[in-house]
Amino acid sequence: MAGRPAAIVSPHPGTTRDVVEVSLDLGVSDGAQPSIARLQVQLSDSAGVREAQDPIEQEGISRAIAAA
């Protein structure tokens, strides 16, 4: 979606530590014109909220809660 590597992903809990934000500029077309409307969208992904022992993961969770 971002068109670039925006985050490290893993099936392991605790991989996401920072809030990752990506801005998307979506164009809407009716097929006859290249773009008749534009929509600016900001997507954010953050750490999952759970109990963690690792202090770095705890900080990521605190930042996720603050960004919500």
C-alpha positions in Angstrom: 0.0 0.0 0.0 2.7 2.5 0.9 4.7 1.7 -2.2 7.8 1.4 0.0 9.0 -0.7 3.0 7.3 1.1 5.8 7.8 -1.3 8.7 9.4 -4.5 9.8 6.8 -7.2 9.9 6.9 -10.6 11.7 4.5 -13.1 13.1 6.3 -12.7 16.5 4.6 -10.6 19.1 6.4 -7.3 19.9 7.9 -6.7 16.5 6.1 -3.4 16.0 7.4 -0.9 18.5 6.9 2.5 16.9 3.7 4.0 15.4 4.1 3.7 11.7 2.3 6.3 9.6 1.8 6.4 5.9 0.1 9.1 3.8 -1.8 8.0 0.8 -3.2 10.2 -2.0 -6.0 8.3 -3.5 -7.3 9.3 -6.9 -10.8 8.4 -8.0 -11.5 8.0 -11.7 -14.8 7.6 -13.7 -12.9 5.8 -16.5 -13.2 8.7 -18.9 -11.0 11.1 -17.0 -7.7 10.2 -15.3 -8.7 11.5 -11.9 -11.8 13.5 -11.0 -11.4 13.5 -7.2 -8.6 13.1 -4.7 -8.7 11.8 -1.2 -5.8 12.2 1.3 -5.7 9.4 3.8 -3.4 8.9 6.8 -2.9 5.3 7.9 -1.4 4.4 11.2 -0.3 1.1 12.6 1.0 0.5 16.1 2.1 -2.1 18.6 -0.6 -4.4 19.9 -1.8 -3.5 23.4 -0.9 -6.4 25.8 1.2 -7.0 28.9 4.8 -7.2 28.1 8.0 -7.8 30.1 10.4 -6.2 27.7 10.9 -2.5 28.5 11.3 -1.5 24.8 8.1 -3.3 23.9 6.4 -1.6 26.9 7.5 1.8 25.5 6.0 0.9 22.1 2.7 -0.1 23.8 2.7 3.3 25.7 3.2 5.1 22.4 0.4 3.1 20.7 -2.0 4.1 23.5 -1.0 7.7 23.3 -1.5 7.8 19.6 -5.0 6.2 19.8 
